[in-house]
Amino acid sequence: MLRKIGKPVPDVPQSSVNADDVALIERVVAGDLRAFETLYRSYFPRLTRFLERMMRRPELVEEVLNDTMLVVARNAQKYNHASKVSTWIFAIAYRKALKALRDVNDPVDLDGSLDDLLGPDQHEPKDEMMQLQLRRVLGEAVEALSANHRAVIELTYFQGAGYREIADIMGCPIETVKTRMFHARRRLKALLPAHSEDLL
């Protein structure tokens, strides 16, 4: 069964996870390499997923992720507690990804993007052909979005970020985030055939 894209996840308060991250950042500032390794391992899966979906260039993901964490290591003392640590790190990743995308002009690799978007199959065998077709169409529609629109979709529906946090990550007003989400959803609906519009 395809996962429906519903309402965005609302803003959540600072949590114990952020307190742990803050403690790690403070240890990184003090030169604790193990703290940085822990932080790196903690963020590696989430950043990988975010960068893969935003950039659609698998060959660049590892480089951008490592560049991001290098900035974190070198500038940990600049974390000012104005946002969650995750917001700060994702903002760095977002800027690094945009820069990398500006620096390349090769075609986007679409392989594997449909499975990444929709997750593992959970449908009955009789529905397999329809599911495959919908997965293909939805994946192609997402691929047609801009990097900014893909980032908003990923941060909202897959990273659980609220509009305020996304605005901090993308360095723009909340209204801009809302506008990007509106246009992203409208673009997806326009690209999807009538029988799959209920996905949105």
N, C-alpha and C positions, 0 to 999 in steps of 0.2 A: 504494500500500500504506500502511495506517495505521501510524503510528509507535507501537510498544509502549511503554508506561510500565513501566520495569523498576525495578531497585534504585536507591535514591538514590545520587548521586555522593558518594564518601567525601571527608572533609576533606582539603584539599591544603595543603602547607606554603607559607610566604611565598615569593613568586616575584620575579623581576626586574621583573615588571609592577608589583608593589606598591612596589618600590624606586623605579621611575620615578614612580609616583603620589606617594610621599612627597617626592621631590625637587620635584614640581610644587606640592604643598601648602606646602612651605617657601618656594618662590618667591612663592606667593600671599600668604603671611604678610608677605613683604618688599615687597608692593605691586606685584608683576609682573603686569600685566593680560594679557599674552600667555600667561603660565602658566595663568591662570584660563580663558582662551579655549580653550587646549589641553585642559585638564581637562574643561571643559564639552562640547566636541566629542567627547571620548573617552567620556564617560558618557551623552551624549544618547540613543544608540540603545538601550542596555541599560535605562536608566531609563524610557524611553518604553514599551518592551515590558513591563517589570514593572508600571508604573502602569496601562497599558491593561488588562492581564489582571487585576490586583487590583481596580481600581476599576469597570471596565465602564461608565465615563462618559467617553467621548472628549472631551467639551467641557471637562472639568476637568483633563485630563492635562497640557497645556502649562503651565497655571497652577501646578499642584502641582510639576511639574518645575522651573519657574523659581523657585518659592518655595524648593525644596530647594537649588538651586545658590546662591541668595542667602544662605541660611544658611551654606553651605560657604564662600562668599567672606567673609562677615562674621565667621565663627567659625573660620577655618582655624587660628588659633593654639591652639584648644582640642583639636585632634587630638592625642591623647596616645600614639600608637604602641601602644596596648594591643590593637588589632585591625588588620586590613588597612584601607587607605583605603576600598576598595570597601565593606567592611562598615559603616564609619562613615557613608558617603554613603547607602547603601541604608537604614540605620536612620533617617536623617533623612527620606528619601523615604517610608518606611513610616509614620512618625508623621504626616507632613504629609497623606498619603493618608487615613489614618483620620480625621483632623480634618475634611478636606474632605467625606468621606462622612457624617460626623455632621451636617454643616452643610446637607446637601441631603436632600430627600425625594422627588425626582422619579423616575419609573420608569427602570430601567437600559436603556440602548440595547444591544440584542443584535446589531445589524448587524455583520457581519464577524468576529464572535468565533470562529466555527467555523474559518475559514481561519487565523486567528491561532494557534489551539490546535494544529492538526494539520499546518500547513505546506502546501506545494504538493502537488497531486495527482501521484501516481506509479503509478497503477493502469492495468490494461488496460481498454479500452473496454467489454468484456463485464461488468466488475465495477462499472461506473460507478454504476448505480442503488443497489447495495448500499452502495458507499462513501459516496455522498451521504447515504443514510439513516443510516449509522453516524456520519458526521460531525455530522449534525443532532442525533442523540440524545446523543452524547458532549458536544457543545457545550452542549446544554440542561442536561445533568447538571452540568457544571462551573459554569454560571450559577447553579444552585440552591445552590451552596456559599456559605458566609459569606466575607467579605473576608479574614479570617484564614486560612481554609482554602485559598482561592485563592492567597494569598500564599505559603503553605508549598509548594503544588504548583508554583507558578512558580519560586520560589527553588531548590527541589530539582531539578526535572527540566529547567528551561530556563535557569537561571542557573548551575547546577553547584555550588551552595553545599551544604556539609555541615551536619549538624544543629547543630554548635557555632556555626558562623557565623550560621545562621538564628536561633539563640537570641540572639546578640548583636544582630542586626538588629531582632528583634521585642521585645527587652528582656524575655525570659522564660527560665525554666530549660530545659535540653535536654529534660527529660522532658515538658515542656509541648509542645515542638515535635513530639516523637514521638507524643504523644497526639493532637495536631491532625492529623498525617499519618495516623494510624490511622483517625480519624473521617472525614477527607476521603476516603480510599480506600474505607472501608466505605459512606459515603454515595454515592459514585460507583457502586459495585457495586450498591447497592440501587436506584439510579435507572436503571441501564442494563438493557436487556432481556437475557435469558439468553444469546442468541447473540452478544453483544458483551462478555461478562464477561472473555474472555481478553485484552482490551486492557489490563487491569490486572494 
